[in-house]
Amino acid sequence: MRTPKVSIIVPIYKVEKEMDRCIKSILNQTYSNLEIILVNDGSPDKCPEMCNDYAEIDRRIKVIHKRNGGLSDARNEGLKIATGDYISFIDSDDWVADVFIECLLGSLIETNSDIAICNYYLVNEKGQKFKHKMVKEIEVLNHEEGISTLFAQQKFGCMVCTKLYKKNLFNNLEFPKGKLYEDIAISLPIFDRAKQSVLINKELYYYFQHENSIVNSGFNIHKLDMLKYTMKMISYSHNHGHKYDVEAETFYLKSLMMILLQIYQDNSSKKEKNIVRYLKKELISHKKYIWKNKYIEPRRQFVMYLMIYNFPIKLLVILWKRRMQKKYEK
């Protein structure tokens, strides 16, 4: 019986300090039939040479050198040459448990699923590790359950790096180039193609979060891409008999809240007053989905209503920062 091959795509850009940790974690996998594709996205440091050195050490490693085009472009180039039966994406400043592929692949094969999803740890620059536990038990989801759960963002998120996919899900499909939140953009078309998904109650991925990461950085106009992608989820629900309206609206409302908080935190609400006005208008027009929504925690519901009714911005940011700090101190 043929052993399935797994292609692991690793985009690389300005990570010479973290790259060894990432690649070594992949080479230490207990599952060995791997194709490791390192995509040097025009990195100006020592990363290109490091990629070549690793290719000489292990014949499973393939290296692509290209001009800088961003994360989506790098992943797309990796997909073009991938020959595996399954696809995994690992970011070059992150790392994985040595059973990452073995557990995900085993679950896929055992349940005949198209996507396997695990939990992950969030690791900050101080080395502090926080369990980001979304999957609470092993669970198999059919197509409709997968779409619903994706939209609700309760049991798993959109991050592609915590998942293993059957390669055919990516046929004629690419990550959007030059856009933020490319993981959100690709999630709906991927899960729409998946007949079944399996959730695994194990923390197998280590997500290294820089202080200047997209999540932690301040507001810029390109972050509105998130609203475009989540609005597509609402449109998808409308086109499927309004089956997923509550879940899709949940994702959209959480996106609105996150962007507003980032603008407030930057103290740029005056500069971005037209955007703030638009975002508040959107909150108001979708507010019927805030209250009595089991997918939105009471604290988020409370914050959304404070935003709608013009609660003092500085105090709102302080309250939210304290709440998030307590969350990660637990």
N, C-alpha and C positions, 0 to 999 in steps of 0.2 A: 504494500500500500504506500503510495507516494506521500511524503511528508510535505505539508503545505509550506510555501515560502511567504514570509512576511517582509514587506518593504517598509523600512523606517526612513522617513524624510526629515532631515534636520537642516533648516535654514540657518545660515551663519553670517553674522555681521557684528563686528566690534565686541567680541566676547572672549578675547584671548585669556582672560583671567578665569572664566567659568567653563570654557569649552572642554578642558580635560575631564572635569567632573562629569559632564554630560556624556561624552563619548565613552568613557570608561564604564559608566553605568549601563550603556547599551552593549558593549563588548562582554560584560559580565552576565548577560542574560542566560538563564537556565535553558531557554529555548534557543537553539543554535542555527536553524535554517533561516538566516536573515540576509536581507539585502539592505545595506546601510548607505543611504544616499546623502552625502554632505554637499549642500549647495552654498558655495561661497558667493554671497550676494555683493560682490565688489568691496569686501571688507578692506579698509586701508591699513590694518595692523598686521600682526603676525599670523592671523587666522588662515590665510591661503596656504602658507608653508606648513602649518600644523595639520591642515587637511591632507596635504600630500604625504606628510610623514605617516599619518595614520593609515593611508591607503597602502603604503609599503609594508606596514606591519600586519594587516589583515586583508586577505583577498576578498572578503565580503563587502569591503568598502568601495564605493564609487564616488568620485568627486566631480562636481560641476563648478566651473569658474565662470562667472557672468558679471555684467555690469550691474550696479546697484539698481534694483527695481522695487524693493520693498518686500515685506513678508509674503504677501499673496503671490507675487511674481516668482519668488524663490520656490514656494510650495508647488506652484504650477509647473515649473521646470522639472522639479523632482518627479511629479506625477507622469510627465511625458516619457521618462525612461524607466519608470518602475515596472518590474516584471513579476512582482509577487502576486499571490492570490489574495492577500490582505494588505491593508495600508495602515500605517501608524504615523502620526506626526509628533515629534518631540522638539520643543524649542531649545536652542543651544545653551541657554543659561539655566535651564531646568535639568532635572535628572529623574531616574525611575528606579523602582525596586527591582531586584534581580529576577523576580518572578512576574514582572509586568506583562510581558508577552505571553508567557506560559499560561497565566491565569485568564487573561482576556481571550486568547485563542481557544483554550480549553472550554470556556463557557460558550463561546460562539458555536463550536462544533457540537458540543453536548446538547445544546438547545436548538440547533439549526437556525440561529439568528443571523442577522445581517450587520448588526452593530453591538459591540460590547462596551460597557461604560463602568468606570471605577471611581472611587472617591479619591481625594488628593489632600496633600498637606500644603498649606500656604507658609512659605519661609521668607522672613524678612532679612534685611542686610545685617542685622545683629545676630542672625542665626537662630532666632526664635521660631519655633515651629507650631503652627496652629492647625488643628484638624478641621478641614472643611468638609463636614460629613453631610452629604445630600442623600446618597443612597443608604437606606437603613436596613435593607435586607436584600437577599438575592430575589430578583423578580423578573419575570418575562413579560414583555409588553407587545401586544399586537400592533398593527399599523395605526389604528385610531388612538390607542392608548399612548403610543409613542409620540404622536403629534400633540395630543393634549398635554402630556407631561412636559414636553419640550417648551410649549408655550407658557405653562404655569411656572416653570423654573423652580420647582420644588425638590424633585428627586435627583435632578442633574441639570447642568447648565449647558451652554453652547460651546464651551471650549473644546476644540477638536483634539487637543493633546491627551485628554483622559479617555480616549475612545480608540477602539480598533474596528476597522471597517472592511467589509468585502470590497475588493477593488472595483468591481463592476458598478458600484454606486456612483463612482466618479466618471463614468463614461460620458464624454461630451459635456463635462461640467468643470468649471474653473472657479477659483477664488477671485473675487473682484479686485482688480489692480488699482492701487493708489487710494484705497478707501480704508477707513478705520473700522473696527469691529467686523473684520472679514469672517470671523467664526460665526457670528450671528447671521450674516448674509448667506453662508453656505449651509447652515443647519436645516432650514426648511426644505430646500430641494433634496437634500440627502435623506432626511427622515420621511419625506413624501415617497421616496423610492424604496424605503426599507419595509419589508413585510413584518419583521419582528426584531425586537431589541432585547438585550439582557442587561440587567443592572447587577453589579457585584459589590458586596459590602466589604470592600478592602481598600485601604489607602495605598495606592501603588505609584502615584505620581507626586513629585515634589515641585511645586510651582514657586519659583524664586521671583519675588516681587521687589523691584527697584523702587526707590522713592520717587523717581521721575518716570515711572511706567505710565501707560495710557490711563490706567485705572486711577492712579494717584495724582497725575498731573492736572493742571488747571484746565479751564474751558478753552476750546477753540472751535471755530465754526464747523470744522470737519466732524466734530463729535455728534452733530445732528444727523449723521449717517445712521446712527442707531435708531432714530425715530423712523427713518425711511424703511429700514428693514423690519422693525416691529409692526409698522403700519401694514406691511405686506402680509404679515401673519393675520391681521384683522381682516384684510381683504380675502385671504385664503379661507377663513372661517365663513365669511359671507357667501363665498362661492360654493361652500359645502354645507348649505342649509343652516348656517349660523351655529353649527355644531360645537365650535370651540370659542365662541364669543367671549365668555368670561375669562378663560385662560389667556387668550390673545390680548384682551384689553388689560389684563394684569401686567403682562410684559411691557406693554406700551406705557402704562401709568408709572411703573417702576423706572422706566427709562426717562420719562419726563421729570420725575422727582430727582433722579441722580444728576441730570444735567443742570437743573435749577440749583441744586445744592452746590455744584461745582462753580457756577457763576457767582452765587452768593459768597462762597468761601474766598473767591478771588477779589472780593470787594469791587467787582466790575459791573454791578447791576445797572449803574448809570450809563456806562459805556455801551452795555448790551441791552439797554432798556427795551428796544424793539423786540429782541429775541425773548426777553423775560415776559413781555406783554403777550407774545404769541404762545409761549409755553403755558402761561397761566390760563389763557383762553382755552387751550387744549385740555388742561386739567379740568376746567369747569365743564366743558362740553362732554367729557367722559366720566364725570364724577359719579354718575349712577352706578358705576362698576366699582367704586371705592368701598362703600359701606356694605357690610354683610358679605364680604368677599373672602372665602376661606383661604385663598391663595395669597392674600396680603395681610401681613402681620399687623396687629392693632397699632403698634408704634409707627408703622409706615402710613397707615390710614390717618392717624392723628397728624403726622407731619404734612401729609397732602392737604388736609383740611386747613391747617395753619397757613400753608402757602396760599390757598384759595382766598382766605379771609385776611390776608396782609398782616400776618403776625410779624413783629420786628425781626428783620433779617439776621442781625448779629446774634441775637439771642437764639434764634432757630439753629444757626450753625453751631453754636456752642453746645446746645442740647444734643444735637446729632453726633458731634464729635465725641462727647462723653459717652453716649450710648454705644457707639462703635468700639470705643476703647474698652469698655466693660465687656463687650461681646468677646473680644480676643484675649481678655485677661482670664476668662473662665477656663 
